[in-house]
Amino acid sequence: MKTELKKLYEGSLPAVTLLKGALEQEHITPIIKDPMASATIAGYGALGTDQQVFVFEDQWEEANKILEQLNIEKEG
C-alpha cells in the first residue's frame, strides 16, 4: 500500500521545531521541507522563511491531535 504525505503545518522555525519534537515523542516521523534552503542550494532566490511539516496519511489523525494540543497557530 502506497502512503501519501500530507502537509500538517507551515510556519516559523521555532514552531516547527516544537512540533517536530512532539511528533517524534509519539513515534511519528515528520518530513520537514525548507523551501528557502532548497532554493539556496539550487541557486535560486525564495521569499519567506516558513518551513513545512508533512506526515504520512496513516499518521495524519494522531499528528493533527498533537498539533491541536500544542495550540500552535497555523501561519501558512
PyMOL commands that set and color helices and strands:
alter all, ss='L'
color gray80, all
select helices_A, chain A and resi 13-25+35-42+57-70
alter helices_A, ss='H'
color red, helices_A
select strands_A, chain A and resi 5-11+31-33+51-56
alter strands_A, ss='S'
color yellow, strands_A
deselect
rebuild
show_as cartoon
